[in-house]
Amino acid sequence: MGENVSRDPATAARRARFGKLPERVRFEDMAEEVEATPGAGGNAYQPEGAWKYYSCLALDLGL
C-alpha cells in the first residue's frame, strides 16, 4: 500500500498528529508489585456491619 497524498490541510494535520501508533508499553511498566499485609486495605470481616451488604431476592421482593 502506498502513501495517499492529500492536499486537504485538515487531512494533512490529522495524518501528522495520528499517522502512527504510539510506542509499545512494556508489561513491566504496566504492572506494579506491592507486598500485601494481612488485614490491610480495610477488607477484614466485620460481623456488625455485615447486614448492610446482605442481598436476597426474596427479601428484596418482600416475600
C-alpha positions in Angstrom: 0.0 0.0 0.0 1.3 3.4 -0.9 1.0 6.6 1.0 -2.0 8.7 -0.1 -1.0 12.3 -0.6 -3.8 14.7 0.1 -3.9 18.4 -0.5 -6.5 19.0 2.3 -4.8 20.8 5.2 -7.1 19.2 7.8 -6.2 15.7 6.5 -2.5 16.6 6.5 -2.8 17.9 10.1 -4.7 14.8 11.2 -2.1 12.5 9.5 0.8 14.4 11.2 -0.9 14.0 14.6 -2.3 10.5 14.4 -0.4 9.0 11.5 1.5 6.4 13.6 0.7 4.2 16.5 2.2 5.1 19.9 5.2 3.2 21.2 4.5 -0.1 22.9 4.2 -0.2 26.7 6.2 -3.0 28.3 4.4 -5.3 30.8 6.9 -4.3 33.5 5.7 -0.7 33.2 2.0 -1.7 33.4 2.2 -4.0 36.5 3.2 -2.9 40.0 4.1 -5.4 42.7 3.1 -4.4 46.2 3.7 -6.5 49.3 0.4 -7.3 50.9 0.0 -7.4 54.7 -2.8 -9.3 56.5 -5.8 -7.0 57.3 -4.5 -4.2 55.1 -6.9 -2.3 53.0 -9.9 -2.5 55.4 -11.3 -5.6 53.8 -11.4 -7.6 57.1 -14.7 -9.2 58.0 -16.8 -7.2 60.4 -19.9 -9.1 61.6 -21.6 -5.9 63.0 -21.7 -4.3 59.5 -22.3 -7.5 57.5 -26.0 -6.9 57.3 -25.5 -3.9 55.2 -24.2 -6.0 52.3 -26.6 -8.9 52.6 -28.7 -9.3 49.5 -31.5 -11.7 49.0 -34.0 -11.7 46.2 -36.8 -12.9 48.4 -36.2 -10.1 50.9 -35.9 -7.5 48.0 -39.3 -8.6 46.7 -40.9 -8.5 50.2 -41.7 -12.2 50.2 
